[in-house]
């Protein structure tokens, strides 16, 4: 989190995507404290952040994407999911949201999916537009439109079924259908969750992180949203989930359960089984 100016620190606080009501409330309290007292209100030690690849790589990147004088950084805590994301700031104002990966596959999938939203929106939600894409010193990156620099909350009153239907309709035009998948399968966002469907002020909610867009059973996105919501909020999910869709997600969760999120994935699998 940058600590140079009030605006920079506020952008860092806003980068967090909390889902539990208490955590969202704490984020807003921190945001208001920084707005009143500046960066000194941010708890924790101060340290010099060393960018991966070194300063020269970042100067080369800045020459491509345009000037930035600070950044709020998010580094994935999971060792199994390497990558960095950052809000690039200039004068404390966001220039864009940068994703950096060693392997371009995730960025390729996300860029292809977001091509279905050239104006950055659907009737029920907004999508960050791709501003630039490239490779610097062997690292692959994509610059996206940044969300407003204030805390975003889960879009709890948004109709997830409506969001999923519009995702299906738009992605069908840009996602190649793999050979051998069942004929009734439809495209999905693939990570439709409380932390990716966010409301930031007035207007439509934002739907972010399209790296897992793919083909799946028709109810895949709503079922996954319900299961992850139940897991995060520690509440029982609604029963009656389609067996094919529940089994689809159980296989996916089982394939990643040995990773860094093993505890969450065990609870998520339990929520999915409870939906049957």
Buried (B, 14 or more C-beta within 10 A) or exposed (E): BBBEBBBBBBBBBBBBBBBEEEEBEBBBEBBBBBBEEBBEBBEEEEEEEEBBBEEEBBEEBBEEBBEBBBBBBBEEEEEEBEBBBBBBBBEBBBBBBBBBBEEBEBBBBBBBBBBBBEEBBBEBBBBBBBBEBEEBEEBBBBBBBBBEBBBBBBBEEBEBEBBBBBBBEBBEEBBEEEEEEEEEBBBBBBBBBBBBBBBBEEEBBBBBBBBBBBBBBBBBBBBBBBBBBBBBBEEEBEEEBBEBBBBBBBEBBEEBBEEBBEEBBEBBBBBBBBBE
